[in-house]
């Protein structure tokens, strides 16, 4: 057998560019990415296929100290990713070093130092610092994780992405493919529809509003020419509902329009999108609601 296949699981703190890097490696936008922390809540798999290999990338939520049951469920995805990886890809950002006494990094480094599988540290956003700072970061990570390979890169500008991609292929074990070669992800269209709407909420609203929202797809009807989608934005308080809708519904209309445009580009056809808003108090700490939302 000459075919290679394996799971490359992407870890890192919030807002270091994990989702941007996975999208760059795939050449397709699967994970939503914004400048706000904690944008990714679920473990999202993206699949890169060729005749002789299949890479199953797994984008996980940012590593954080849980404050809600929602956060605890998010960290469960990270633990799962550490257990079933063939290659661990730890994404950090330039200027962030493992020797700063960060307790989260200390925990991750301690676990990764014991791994026998390949570990790669990708220092992202090097375009924001001087070459000297980037090299200092690289040296610090090589000292902290001597068993790991360290790459300097900028996912947004595609610097170092191809080199990393080639190295990941080399590290894959010999194996038949895990998924159909036509598959791009293990997630259904409903999931991507909800994620694209949630991304627009992160982009269009400020402060705590995006973190208090969860998007449900109540109805998804596919046809050859147009997909009909009915979505529900769940919030925790009446005041948040008012902000989401906005004056005369303008804020919600803006969010829906932006989401529809992205969905049409993703699906390659027209989309009819309806979005409604509902108050569900305390959903972030309610186990039943979290299970319903897929956590």
C-alpha positions in Angstrom: 0.0 0.0 0.0 1.3 3.5 -0.9 -1.8 5.5 0.0 -1.5 7.7 3.0 -4.3 9.0 5.3 -4.5 10.4 8.8 -6.0 12.9 11.2 -4.2 16.3 11.6 -5.7 17.9 14.7 -5.3 21.7 15.1 -5.0 23.1 18.6 -4.2 26.5 20.1 -5.5 29.4 22.2 -8.4 31.5 20.9 -7.8 33.9 18.0 -4.4 32.7 17.0 -5.6 31.8 13.5 -6.4 28.1 13.7 -9.5 28.4 11.5 -7.8 30.7 9.0 -4.9 28.2 8.8 -7.2 25.2 8.2 -9.1 27.1 5.5 -5.7 28.0 3.9 -4.5 24.4 4.0 -7.8 23.2 2.4 -8.2 26.0 -0.1 -11.8 26.2 1.0 -13.6 28.2 3.7 -15.1 25.6 6.1 -14.3 27.1 9.5 -15.6 30.6 10.3 -12.9 33.1 11.2 -13.3 36.5 12.8 -11.1 38.8 14.8 -13.0 37.9 18.0 -11.9 35.1 20.3 -13.9 31.9 20.8 -15.4 32.1 17.3 -15.1 28.3 16.8 -17.3 26.3 19.2 -17.4 22.9 17.6 -14.8 20.5 16.3 -14.9 20.9 12.5 -13.3 18.4 10.1 -12.1 19.4 6.7 -10.9 16.8 4.2 -8.1 17.3 1.7 -8.0 14.6 -1.0 -5.5 13.5 -3.7 -5.0 10.2 -5.5 -2.4 9.0 -3.0 -3.4 10.7 0.2 -6.2 12.0 2.4 -5.6 14.5 5.2 -8.5 14.9 7.7 -7.9 18.3 9.3 -9.7 18.9 12.6 -10.2 22.5 13.7 -11.0 22.7 17.5 -12.2 25.5 19.8 -9.6 27.7 21.3 -8.0 26.4 24.5 -9.5 28.4 27.5 -10.4 28.1 31.1 -14.1 27.1 31.2 -16.6 29.6 32.6 -19.8 28.1 31.4 -20.9 24.5 30.7 -20.7 25.6 27.0 -16.9 26.2 27.5 -16.6 22.8 29.2 -18.1 21.1 26.2 -15.8 23.1 23.9 -12.8 21.8 25.8 -14.1 18.3 25.5 -13.5 18.6 21.8 -9.9 19.6 22.4 -9.3 16.6 24.7 -10.8 14.3 22.0 -8.5 15.9 19.4 -5.4 15.1 21.5 -6.5 11.5 21.8 -7.2 10.5 18.2 -4.6 12.5 16.2 -2.0 11.1 13.8 -0.3 14.5 13.8 -0.9 17.3 16.3 -0.6 20.9 14.9 -0.3 23.4 17.6 -1.0 27.0 16.3 0.5 29.9 18.2 0.9 33.5 17.2 4.1 35.6 16.8 5.0 37.2 20.0 3.4 34.6 22.2 6.0 32.4 23.8 5.8 29.2 25.9 8.2 30.7 28.5 5.8 33.5 29.6 4.3 31.5 32.5 0.9 31.0 30.8 -0.8 28.2 32.7 -2.7 27.1 29.6 0.4 26.7 27.5 2.2 25.0 30.4 -0.6 22.3 30.5 -0.5 21.8 26.7 3.3 21.6 26.6 3.4 19.1 29.3 1.0 16.9 27.5 2.5 17.3 24.0 6.0 16.6 25.4 4.9 13.0 26.2 3.5 12.4 22.7 5.1 9.8 20.5 3.2 10.9 17.4 4.5 13.8 15.3 3.9 17.3 16.8 4.2 20.5 14.7 4.2 24.0 16.1 3.0 26.6 13.6 3.9 30.2 14.7 1.3 32.2 12.9 1.1 36.0 12.1 4.8 36.4 11.7 4.1 39.3 9.3 3.2 41.3 12.5 6.6 41.1 14.1 10.2 41.5 13.2 12.2 38.5 11.9 14.3 38.7 15.1 11.1 38.2 17.3 9.9 35.4 15.1 13.2 33.6 15.4 13.2 34.1 19.2 9.7 32.5 19.3 10.9 29.6 17.2 13.8 29.0 19.5 11.6 29.2 22.6 9.2 26.6 21.2 12.0 24.3 20.1 13.3 24.4 23.7 9.9 23.8 25.2 9.1 21.0 22.8 12.3 19.4 21.5 10.3 16.6 19.9 8.3 19.0 17.7 9.0 20.7 14.4 8.5 24.4 14.3 7.2 26.4 11.3 7.1 30.2 10.9 4.1 31.3 8.8 1.3 33.8 8.0 -1.9 31.8 7.1 -3.6 35.0 6.0 -0.9 35.9 3.5 -0.2 32.2 2.6 3.4 32.5 3.8 4.7 29.0 4.7 1.4 27.3 4.1 2.6 25.1 1.2 5.8 24.1 3.1 3.6 23.0 6.0 1.2 21.2 3.8 4.0 19.2 2.1 5.4 18.2 5.5 2.1 17.1 6.8 1.7 14.8 3.9 5.1 13.3 4.6 4.1 12.6 8.2 0.9 10.7 7.4 0.8 7.0 8.1 0.1 4.5 5.3 -3.6 3.9 5.3 -6.6 3.7 3.1 -8.9 6.8 3.0 -11.2 7.2 6.0 -13.8 9.1 4.0 -15.2 9.2 0.4 -12.7 11.0 -1.8 -15.5 13.4 -2.9 -16.1 14.5 0.7 -15.0 17.9 1.9 -16.2 17.6 5.5 -18.0 15.2 7.8 -20.5 17.9 8.7 -23.9 18.4 7.0 -25.0 21.5 5.1 -27.2 22.5 8.0 -24.1 22.9 10.2 -22.3 25.1 7.7 -25.5 27.2 7.3 -25.6 27.8 11.0 -21.9 28.6 11.2 -22.0 31.1 8.4 -24.9 32.9 10.1 -23.0 32.8 13.4 -19.9 34.3 11.8 -22.0 37.3 10.6 -23.2 37.8 14.2 -19.6 38.0 15.4 -18.8 40.5 12.6 -21.9 42.7 13.0 -22.4 42.9 16.8 -20.2 44.0 19.7 -19.4 43.1 23.3 -21.2 40.0 24.7 -23.9 39.7 22.0 -22.0 37.1 19.7 -21.1 35.0 22.8 -24.8 34.9 23.9 -26.1 33.6 20.6 -26.6 30.1 19.2 -27.9 29.5 15.7 -30.3 26.6 14.9 -31.4 25.6 11.5 -35.1 24.7 11.9 -35.7 23.8 8.2 -33.4 23.1 5.2 -35.0 22.3 1.9 -32.8 21.5 -1.1 -33.8 21.9 -4.7 -31.7 22.0 -7.9 -32.0 25.7 -8.3 -32.5 27.2 -4.8 -32.2 26.1 -1.1 -34.8 27.3 1.4 -33.3 27.8 4.9 -35.2 28.8 8.0 -32.8 29.7 10.9 -33.3 30.7 14.5 -30.9 32.8 16.6 -31.2 31.9 20.2 -30.2 34.6 22.8 -30.3 34.7 26.6 -32.2 38.0 27.3 -34.9 40.2 25.8 -32.4 43.1 25.5 -30.1 40.9 23.4 -33.1 40.0 21.1 -33.7 43.7 20.5 -30.1 44.4 19.6 -30.0 41.5 17.2 -33.1 42.7 15.4 -32.2 46.4 15.5 -34.2 49.4 14.6 -37.0 48.4 12.2 -35.2 45.1 11.7 -32.2 46.6 9.9 -29.5 44.9 12.0 -31.0 41.4 11.4 -31.6 42.2 7.7 -27.9 43.1 7.4 -26.8 39.9 9.1 -29.1 37.7 7.0 -28.1 39.3 3.7 -24.4 38.8 4.4 -25.0 35.2 5.4 -27.1 34.5 2.3 -24.3 35.9 0.0 -21.7 33.6 1.6 -24.0 30.6 1.5 -24.7 31.1 -2.2 -21.0 31.3 -2.9 -20.4 28.1 -0.8 -23.3 26.1 -2.4 -23.0 27.5 -5.9 -26.7 28.3 -6.2 -29.4 30.6 -4.9 -30.5 30.6 -1.3 -33.7 31.9 0.3 -32.9 32.6 4.0 -35.3 33.4 6.8 -33.9 34.3 10.2 -35.9 34.7 13.4 -34.8 35.5 17.0 -35.9 33.7 20.2 -35.0 34.2 23.9 -33.8 31.1 25.7 -32.6 32.2 29.2 -29.4 30.6 30.4 -28.8 28.3 27.4 -25.0 28.4 27.8 -25.3 26.7 31.2 -28.2 24.3 30.4 -27.1 20.8 29.6 -30.3 19.9 27.8 -30.1 22.9 25.5 -26.4 22.4 24.9 -27.1 18.8 23.9 -29.9 20.0 21.6 -27.4 22.5 20.0 -25.0 19.6 19.3 -22.4 20.1 22.1 
